[in-house]
C-alpha cells in the first residue's frame, strides 16, 4: 500500500510539473485506497484462511467484484490490476491475480428518444416560446446543443455574444445559436429582467433564492424546470442529441463539435466501426469510378472492333465469290 501511495504521489507531481490539463487529483488517490481497504476487509471476513497476498487467487478477486455495483466493477478491476502489477514489479507480490482483459461495454442506462418523440419534443419547445420561455430555452440548450446541467449553470451574461450568435463555454467549443434560439433568448431575457437583483447578477440563469452576484442557480434548478415542461431529464435530452448526431455524422463529429473525449464519444457510436464504414464507402466510390472509366473505354473501342469485324466478314465473302 505504501509503495502504491508513493507511486501515485509521484505521478501527481509529474503531472503538475508538466502542466497537465487534469493532473491526478488527491480525491482520486483517496478513492483508490478506499477500494483497496474494502478488498482487504472483505478478504479478512470471507477468506480468513488466507495468510498473505501470495495466496490470493483470481476467483477471490472475482468474488469481491461481484459485491460491487455493476457500473463500478470494470473500474475497480482496472485499479486492482494496476495495484497488483505494481506490487509484482516492486517484488512485493509473486503474481497478479487479475487478468488484463479489454473493458466490457455496459448497456445504456438511458435510451435515446425515437424520431417521433424528437419531433414532438421540437414542436413542444416551439409552442412554449412565449408561455414558458425559460423552460423552453433550457430544454433547447440540452436537446439541440447537448449542454449538461453544470455547463448551463455556469453560463454568464458576458458569455452570450448576440452579434456573433454564440455562447462561449469554458470546457467545450462555443454554442452557435439557431434562429429559434434567438427568439427563445429574447423572450427569456424579457422575463429575467423582471427578477429582483437581475442587473447585479452575473449568471444568465438566476432565481429568487440566490441574491449574490456570483451565486449560480441550485443544482436541481435546471432538471426541475426541464422536467416541468417535457417530463424528461436534461441527461435524456443530451443523450438523444449525441446519439442522433453520431448516427448521422459519426462519433468523430462529437469530438470536434462538442469537445467530447474519445472515450465519451465512443459511448454514442462505435468509432472503429464508423472508420471501417468510411473506408468501405471510400473503396466503394473508388471502385464505382473505376467501373465508369472502364465502361467509357469499352464504349470507345466497341465501334472500332465492330468495324474490323465487318471488314473481315466482307473480305471472307469476296474471297468465297472469287
C-alpha positions in Angstrom: 0.0 0.0 0.0 2.9 2.4 0.9 4.6 1.7 -2.4 1.4 2.3 -4.4 0.8 5.5 -2.5 4.3 6.8 -3.3 3.8 6.0 -7.0 0.5 7.9 -7.1 2.0 10.9 -5.4 5.0 10.9 -7.8 2.6 10.6 -10.7 0.6 13.6 -9.4 3.8 15.7 -9.0 4.9 14.8 -12.6 1.5 15.9 -14.0 1.8 19.2 -12.2 5.3 19.8 -13.4 4.3 19.1 -17.0 1.3 21.4 -16.6 -1.2 18.7 -17.4 -4.7 19.8 -18.0 -6.2 17.3 -15.5 -3.4 16.1 -13.1 -4.0 13.2 -10.8 -6.2 14.5 -8.0 -5.9 13.7 -4.3 -9.6 12.7 -4.4 -8.8 10.0 -7.0 -6.0 8.6 -4.9 -8.2 8.5 -1.8 -11.0 6.6 -3.7 -8.4 4.0 -4.9 -7.2 3.5 -1.3 -10.8 3.1 -0.1 -11.2 0.4 -2.7 -8.1 -1.5 -1.5 -9.2 -1.2 2.1 -12.6 -2.6 1.1 -10.9 -5.5 -0.6 -8.7 -6.2 2.5 -11.7 -6.2 4.8 -13.6 -8.5 2.5 -10.7 -10.9 2.4 -10.3 -10.9 6.1 -14.0 -11.6 6.7 -14.7 -14.0 3.8 -11.3 -15.7 3.4 -9.8 -16.0 6.9 -7.6 -18.8 5.8 -5.5 -16.6 3.5 -2.3 -15.6 5.2 -0.9 -13.2 2.6 -1.1 -11.7 -0.9 0.6 -14.8 -2.5 -2.5 -16.9 -1.6 -5.0 -14.5 -3.3 -6.3 -16.1 -6.5 -8.3 -14.8 -9.4 -11.5 -16.4 -8.1 -11.2 -14.4 -4.9 -10.9 -11.1 -6.8 -13.9 -12.0 -9.0 -16.0 -12.9 -5.9 -15.1 -9.5 -4.4 -16.0 -7.6 -7.6 -19.5 -9.2 -7.5 -20.1 -7.4 -4.3 -19.7 -4.0 -6.0 -22.2 -2.2 -8.2 -22.2 -3.3 -11.8 -21.3 0.1 -13.1 -18.2 0.2 -10.8 -16.8 -3.3 -11.4 -14.8 -2.5 -14.5 -13.1 0.5 -13.0 -12.4 -1.5 -9.8 -10.9 -4.4 -11.8 -8.6 -2.0 -13.7 -7.4 -0.4 -10.4 -6.8 -3.8 -8.8 -4.8 -4.9 -11.9 -2.6 -1.8 -11.7 -2.2 -2.3 -7.9 -1.0 -6.0 -8.2 1.0 -5.3 -11.3 3.0 -2.6 -9.4 3.4 -5.0 -6.5 4.9 -7.6 -8.7 7.2 -5.1 -10.4 8.5 -4.0 -7.0 8.7 -7.7 -6.0 6.2 -7.3 -3.2 3.9 -9.9 -4.5 4.7 -13.0 -6.6 1.8 -12.9 -9.1 -1.0 -10.8 -10.4 -4.4 -12.4 -9.6 -6.3 -10.3 -12.1 -6.2 -10.7 -15.9 -5.7 -7.7 -18.1 -8.9 -8.1 -20.2 -10.4 -5.5 -22.5 -13.1 -3.3 -20.9 -16.6 -4.6 -21.3 -19.2 -2.2 -22.6 -22.2 -1.8 -20.3 -25.7 -1.4 -21.6 -27.1 2.1 -21.8 -28.9 3.2 -18.7 -30.8 5.9 -20.6 -32.3 5.1 -24.0 -32.4 8.0 -26.6 -35.7 9.3 -27.9 -37.2 7.9 -31.0 -37.6 10.1 -34.1 -41.3 10.6 -33.5 -40.6 11.6 -29.9 -37.9 14.0 -31.0 -40.3 15.7 -33.5 -42.9 16.0 -30.8 -40.3 17.5 -28.4 -39.2 20.0 -31.0 -42.9 21.1 -31.5 -43.4 21.4 -27.8 -40.3 23.7 -27.4 -41.5 25.8 -30.3 -45.0 26.1 -28.9 -43.7 27.1 -25.4 -41.6 30.1 -26.6 -44.0 32.7 -25.3 -45.7 30.8 -22.5 -42.7 29.2 -20.8 -39.6 30.8 -22.3 -37.1 29.8 -19.6 -38.1 26.2 -19.6 -38.2 26.0 -23.4 -34.7 27.7 -23.6 -33.2 25.2 -21.1 -34.7 22.3 -23.0 -33.3 23.6 -26.3 -29.8 24.0 -24.9 -29.9 20.4 -23.8 -31.7 18.9 -26.8 -30.2 20.9 -29.7 -26.7 21.7 -28.3 -26.0 18.9 -25.8 -25.3 21.1 -22.8 -25.1 19.5 -19.4 -26.7 20.9 -16.2 -23.3 22.1 -14.9 -22.5 23.8 -18.2 -25.8 25.6 -18.2 -25.4 26.8 -14.6 -22.0 28.2 -15.4 -23.1 30.4 -18.3 -22.8 34.2 -17.5 -24.3 37.1 -19.3 -20.9 38.1 -20.6 -20.6 34.7 -22.3 -23.5 35.5 -24.6 -22.4 37.1 -27.9 -25.6 38.1 -29.7 -23.8 39.8 -32.6 -21.8 36.7 -33.5 -24.6 34.3 -32.5 -22.7 32.2 -30.0 -22.4 31.3 -26.3 -18.9 30.8 -25.0 -18.2 27.9 -22.7 -15.1 27.1 -20.7 -14.7 23.4 -21.3 -16.0 22.9 -24.8 -16.4 24.7 -28.1 -19.0 27.6 -28.2 -22.7 27.1 -28.8 -23.8 28.6 -32.1 -27.4 29.9 -31.8 -30.1 28.8 -34.2 -32.8 31.1 -35.5 -35.2 29.6 -32.9 -32.6 30.1 -30.2 -32.6 33.9 -30.8 -36.4 34.1 -30.2 -36.1 31.9 -27.1 -33.2 34.0 -25.7 -35.2 37.2 -26.4 -38.3 36.0 -24.5 -36.2 34.6 -21.7 -34.3 37.9 -21.2 -37.6 39.8 -21.0 -38.7 37.5 -18.2 -35.3 37.7 -16.5 -35.2 41.5 -16.2 -38.3 41.4 -14.0 -36.5 39.3 -11.4 -35.1 41.1 -8.3 -31.4 42.0 -8.5 -31.3 40.9 -12.1 -29.0 43.7 -13.2 -26.4 42.9 -10.5 -26.3 39.2 -11.2 -23.6 37.9 -13.5 -25.1 34.4 -14.3 -27.5 34.1 -17.1 -29.9 31.8 -15.3 -30.9 33.2 -11.8 -33.5 32.5 -9.2 -35.2 34.5 -6.4 -33.4 32.4 -3.8 -29.8 33.4 -4.7 -29.2 37.1 -4.4 -25.4 37.2 -4.6 -23.6 38.2 -7.8 -21.5 35.1 -8.1 -24.1 32.6 -6.9 -25.4 30.3 -9.6 -28.8 28.5 -9.5 -29.1 25.4 -7.4 -28.1 22.1 -8.8 -31.7 20.8 -9.2 -32.9 24.1 -10.8 -32.3 23.0 -14.4 -33.6 19.5 -14.1 -36.8 20.7 -12.3 -37.5 23.3 -15.0 -36.9 20.9 -17.9 -38.9 18.1 -16.3 -41.8 20.5 -15.6 -42.1 21.3 -19.3 -41.4 18.0 -21.1 -41.3 15.4 -18.3 -37.8 14.3 -19.2 -34.4 14.9 -17.6 -31.6 17.1 -19.3 -29.4 14.0 -19.4 -32.0 12.2 -21.6 -32.1 15.1 -24.0 -28.4 15.3 -24.1 -28.0 11.5 -24.8 -30.7 11.8 -27.6 -28.7 14.7 -29.1 -25.4 12.9 -29.2 -26.9 9.6 -30.4 -28.7 11.3 -33.3 -25.7 13.3 -34.4 -23.3 10.4 -34.1 -25.6 8.2 -36.2 -25.7 10.9 -38.9 -22.1 12.3 -38.9 -20.1 9.7 -36.9 -18.5 9.8 -33.4 -15.7 12.0 -34.7 -18.2 14.8 -35.1 -18.9 14.8 -31.4 -15.2 15.2 -30.6 -14.7 18.1 -32.9 -18.0 19.9 -32.5 -18.8 19.3 -28.8 -15.3 18.7 -27.3 -16.1 15.2 -26.1 -13.2 12.8 -25.4 -12.5 9.8 -27.5 -13.9 7.5 -24.8 -17.0 9.6 -24.2 -17.8 9.8 -28.0 -17.4 6.1 -28.4 -20.4 5.6 -26.0 -22.7 7.1 -28.6 -21.3 5.1 -31.6 -18.5 2.6 -32.3 -15.7 4.7 -33.6 -13.9 1.6 -35.1 -17.0 0.6 -37.0 -17.5 4.1 -38.2 -14.0 4.3 -39.5 -14.4 0.9 -41.2 -17.6 2.1 -42.8 -15.9 5.2 -44.0 -13.1 3.1 -45.5 -15.5 0.8 -47.2 -17.5 3.7 -48.5 -14.4 5.3 -50.0 -13.3 2.0 -51.6 -16.8 1.5 -53.0 -16.7 5.0 -54.5 -13.2 4.4 -56.0 -14.5 1.0 -57.4 -17.5 2.7 -58.9 -15.3 5.4 -60.5 -13.0 2.7 -61.9 -16.0 0.8 -63.4 -17.3 4.0 -65.0 -13.8 4.6 -66.6 -13.7 1.0 -67.9 -17.2 1.4 -69.2 -16.2 4.5 -71.2 -13.2 2.8 -72.6 -15.2 -0.1 -73.8 -17.7 2.2 -75.5 -14.8 3.9 -77.3 -13.3 0.6 -78.5 -16.6 -1.1 -79.4 -17.2 0.8 -82.7 -13.7 0.2 -83.9 -13.9 -3.6 -83.2 -17.3 -3.8 -84.9 -15.9 -2.1 -88.0 -12.9 -4.5 -88.0 -15.3 -7.5 -87.8 -17.4 -6.1 -90.7 -14.2 -5.7 -92.8 -13.1 -9.3 -92.1 -16.6 -10.6 -92.9 -16.7 -8.6 -96.1 -13.2 -9.9 -97.1 -14.3 -13.5 -96.5 -17.4 -13.0 -98.6 -15.4 -11.6 -101.5 -12.9 -14.4 -101.3 -15.7 -17.0 -101.5 -17.3 -15.3 -104.5 -13.9 -15.4 -106.3 
